[in-house]
Amino acid sequence: MANKTRWLGCGPWHEDNESELISWTAQPPYTGLVKGDYYHAELYYSGRWGAKGHKGMLDVAVKDGNIVFAEFNENTMDNYYVRHFQGLSKRRTEFQFFQDFHDKRRSVAYGTVLANGFKYVEDQILEKQDLAGDFDLLHGASFSMKSMIGLTKDVDAQIKDPNHKKQLYYGYVENFGYGLTGWLQVVVEDGKIVRCFYDEIFADHTAEIVYDDLKQFYRQSKYESSTYEDPFPTGWDRHAWLVCFKELSDQLNAKVCQTQDMFDIAGLPCVDGPDMGVVWDKPREDEAPLVSDSDATARSVERPRSPVWNNYLRMAKVLHDEMVKDGILK
């Protein structure tokens, strides 16, 4: 492998680097629908200079005694030495590019990034169907994974504790077919939704992403990426929605938890307005006429409905119907 260039700055990661990258995946760990009892454990470590440290997390779902979902993640400490990555989730963000393509000689030497280490242990959990045993770590595994491996024992203790608060997990993954995958995760406690998290994740390879302006966000998710913003859709010479995807998702979560209605999106950002449909499923038509040739008119034109909502509502119906069938929701 050729020597990597040292990191000298931050910004959106360009697809020109793709052929030089270590292999890792940002995709959800399952396809279709998964459900089961839900367990979550976390810890902080390596805190210094007033910060609590990095936050390590492990999510697990168990169905009929079988582990059907296990995923690690980590957020960097708030005073991380690179400001761009302070408080940032590592798994589906630019951090993996930073760790691989820039400045990390260990990653180059061992051919792995943190996401590889996560998946390596997750695969063992699913294969062994055991959280209490010992797990192999990738050669050259980072300090993060060595610190977080104890979370498996914490979750195992929760599973075996008859007094542990019972929560249910419902997750649904759908590949939209044009370089985006939707992932909706709902957690229910005492018959009430306590979390409704929706994300859209870009394909691992730019060739799978149809819309050229989105290729630079490969191997990232819309929610986690610190640089993602919606490109201008065909016919627009400016931002059409003026909302960050993370904000949109957070407001959705807050409303669903408050109303207990997965389909009531009234009042959320970019719900009203003309429905442009999928938007990102075909190449941009650069010669398409603009919505308005007048700058003043363009600023006042009715803004369209975000394509996120049709995706979310379609996926929400899948999970809602499953929860009603199970008697979890009415």
Buried (B, 14 or more C-beta within 10 A) or exposed (E): EEEBEEBEEBEBBEBEBBEEBBEBBBBBBBEEBBBBBBBBBBBBBBEEEEBEBBBBBBBBBBBEEEBBBBBBBBBBBBBBEBEBBBEBBBBBBBBBBBBBBBBBEEBBEBBBBBBBBBBBBBEBBBEEEBBEEEBEBBEEBBEBBEBBBEBBEBBBBBBEEEEEEEBBBBBBBBBBEBBBBBBBBBBBEEEEBBBBBBBBBBBBBBEBBBBEBBBBBBBBBBBBBBBBBBBBBBBBEEEBBEBBBBEBBBBBBEBBBEEBBBEEBEEBBBEEBEEBEBBBBEEBEEEEEBBBEEEEEBEEBEBBBBBBBBBBEBBBEBBBEBBEEEEBBE
